[in-house]
Amino acid sequence: MKKTILALSIVLASSSVFAKPDTRNQSSQVKEVSQVEEKAESAEREIYLTVSNIEIEDSVEYLTFGVGGQSIEKNALYTQIGGQFSTLSDAPSGISEKIINLETKIGYSFNGEDVAFIPYVGASVGVLMYEIESRNSTVSDTEFLTRLFVGAEFRVADTVGIYFNTGVVTVFDTNLDFSEIGLKVSF
């Protein structure tokens, strides 16, 4: 009985080793893999740097620097996520304000030969840190803020872009209008 089981095991093992592989579905699998590779190659994932001017209620201006990542597929979905650091650009003596926030955008990239137009919607969350110094005391605090906005970016040669955002920033439980214009460099 043991010899029969051993012989049967050897026959089964050798037949699976020397069996001709099943190639019926191989061509469809190769097509699927090549389609996925083409899709991945057409999508660009880039790092970006920005510098911009944010104006709130036509009275307060911030100089803003940003860095993040974006995924652009030509004539398709556009996504971006990054961080920004802003400082009050025309602050009077004794007043310091800084904003740190995380921002995301989603839109659609319309591409021509060398130029792209990308309309989008965006949102950000962050903190406003301020400090006010007077002769006798210093007051400092941190406030939570949010921004909701719409905007558009014009890109040239997939590297340099100019963008504009407009929307509402909520801070100190108050909704304030804001606008932003900036320069973006992608690499």
C-alpha positions in Angstrom: 0.0 0.0 0.0 2.8 2.4 0.9 4.5 1.6 -2.5 1.3 2.4 -4.4 0.9 5.7 -2.6 4.5 6.6 -3.2 4.3 5.7 -6.9 1.1 7.7 -7.3 2.7 10.7 -5.6 5.7 10.5 -8.0 3.5 10.3 -11.0 1.4 13.3 -9.9 4.4 15.4 -9.1 6.2 14.6 -12.4 3.0 15.4 -14.4 2.7 18.8 -12.8 6.4 19.6 -13.3 6.4 18.6 -17.0 2.9 19.7 -17.8 2.5 22.3 -20.5 1.4 25.6 -18.9 -2.1 27.0 -19.6 -1.6 30.0 -21.8 -5.3 30.6 -22.8 -5.7 33.7 -20.5 -2.1 34.9 -20.9 -2.7 37.3 -23.8 -5.6 39.1 -22.0 -3.4 39.4 -18.8 -0.6 40.9 -20.8 -3.1 43.5 -22.3 -4.4 44.4 -18.9 -0.8 44.9 -17.5 0.2 47.1 -20.5 -3.0 49.2 -20.1 -2.2 49.8 -16.4 1.4 50.7 -17.2 0.3 53.2 -19.9 -2.2 54.8 -17.5 0.6 55.1 -14.8 3.0 56.6 -17.3 0.4 59.2 -18.5 -0.3 60.4 -14.9 2.3 62.9 -13.6 3.1 63.1 -9.9 4.9 66.2 -9.1 6.3 68.2 -6.2 5.4 71.9 -6.3 6.5 75.1 -4.6 4.3 78.2 -4.4 4.6 81.8 -3.3 1.5 83.9 -3.1 -0.3 86.9 -1.7 -3.5 86.3 0.4 -5.7 89.3 1.0 -8.6 89.1 3.6 -11.4 91.6 3.4 -9.4 93.9 1.2 -7.4 95.0 4.3 -5.1 92.3 5.6 -2.3 90.8 3.4 -0.2 87.7 4.0 2.9 86.6 2.2 2.5 82.8 1.7 4.9 80.0 0.9 3.6 76.5 0.1 4.9 73.0 -0.8 3.1 69.8 -1.6 2.4 67.1 -4.1 0.0 67.0 -7.1 -1.2 64.3 -9.5 -2.1 65.5 -13.0 -3.3 63.4 -15.8 -3.7 65.2 -19.1 -7.4 66.1 -19.8 -8.5 64.3 -16.6 -8.8 64.6 -12.8 -6.4 66.9 -11.0 -5.6 66.5 -7.3 -3.3 68.4 -5.0 -2.4 68.3 -1.3 0.1 70.5 0.5 1.0 72.8 3.3 1.3 76.6 3.5 3.0 79.0 5.8 1.8 82.6 5.8 3.1 85.7 7.6 1.4 89.1 7.9 3.2 91.2 5.3 2.2 94.7 6.4 2.1 94.3 10.1 2.4 97.3 12.3 5.1 97.3 15.0 4.3 95.0 17.9 1.9 92.7 16.0 2.9 89.3 14.6 0.5 86.9 12.8 1.4 83.6 11.2 -0.8 81.0 9.6 0.0 77.3 9.1 -2.5 75.2 7.2 -3.0 72.0 5.2 -4.7 72.5 1.8 -6.3 70.2 -0.7 -7.7 70.9 -4.2 -9.6 68.8 -6.7 -10.4 69.8 -10.3 -10.0 68.9 -13.9 -7.0 69.5 -16.1 -7.7 70.8 -19.7 -4.4 70.4 -21.6 -3.3 71.8 -24.9 0.1 71.4 -26.5 2.1 73.6 -24.1 -0.6 75.2 -21.9 -3.0 73.8 -19.3 -6.1 75.3 -17.6 -7.1 73.7 -14.3 -10.3 74.9 -12.6 -10.7 73.4 -9.1 -12.4 73.6 -5.7 -10.4 73.5 -2.5 -10.4 73.5 1.3 -7.9 74.0 4.0 -7.6 73.7 7.8 -5.0 75.3 9.9 -4.2 77.7 12.8 -3.7 81.4 13.1 -1.0 82.3 15.7 -0.9 85.9 16.7 1.0 88.0 19.2 0.3 91.6 20.2 2.9 93.5 22.2 2.2 96.7 24.0 4.2 98.7 26.6 2.9 96.8 29.5 1.9 93.4 28.2 2.0 90.8 25.5 -1.1 88.9 24.4 -0.7 85.8 22.3 -3.1 83.1 21.2 -3.9 80.5 18.6 -7.1 80.3 16.6 -8.4 77.4 14.4 -9.3 78.5 10.8 -10.8 76.9 7.7 -10.9 78.0 4.1 -13.3 77.0 1.3 -12.6 78.3 -2.1 -12.8 78.0 -5.9 -9.9 78.8 -8.2 -8.1 78.2 -11.4 -4.5 77.6 -12.5 -2.9 78.4 -15.9 0.2 76.3 -16.5 2.9 76.6 -19.2 5.1 73.7 -20.2 4.0 71.6 -17.2 6.4 73.6 -14.9 5.3 77.1 -14.2 1.8 78.2 -13.3 -0.2 81.2 -12.1 -3.2 80.6 -9.9 -6.1 82.5 -8.3 -8.3 81.5 -5.5 -11.4 83.2 -4.0 -13.6 82.1 -1.1 -14.3 82.3 2.5 -12.0 82.0 5.5 -13.5 81.3 8.9 -11.6 82.5 11.9 -12.7 83.9 15.3 -16.1 82.4 14.5 -16.4 85.0 11.7 -16.6 84.3 7.9 -14.4 86.7 5.9 -13.9 86.9 2.1 -10.4 86.3 0.8 -8.6 86.1 -2.4 -5.2 84.7 -3.3 -2.9 85.1 -6.3 0.3 83.1 -6.7 3.0 81.6 -8.7 3.6 77.8 -8.7 6.7 75.9 -9.9 6.4 72.2 -10.4 9.1 69.6 -10.8 
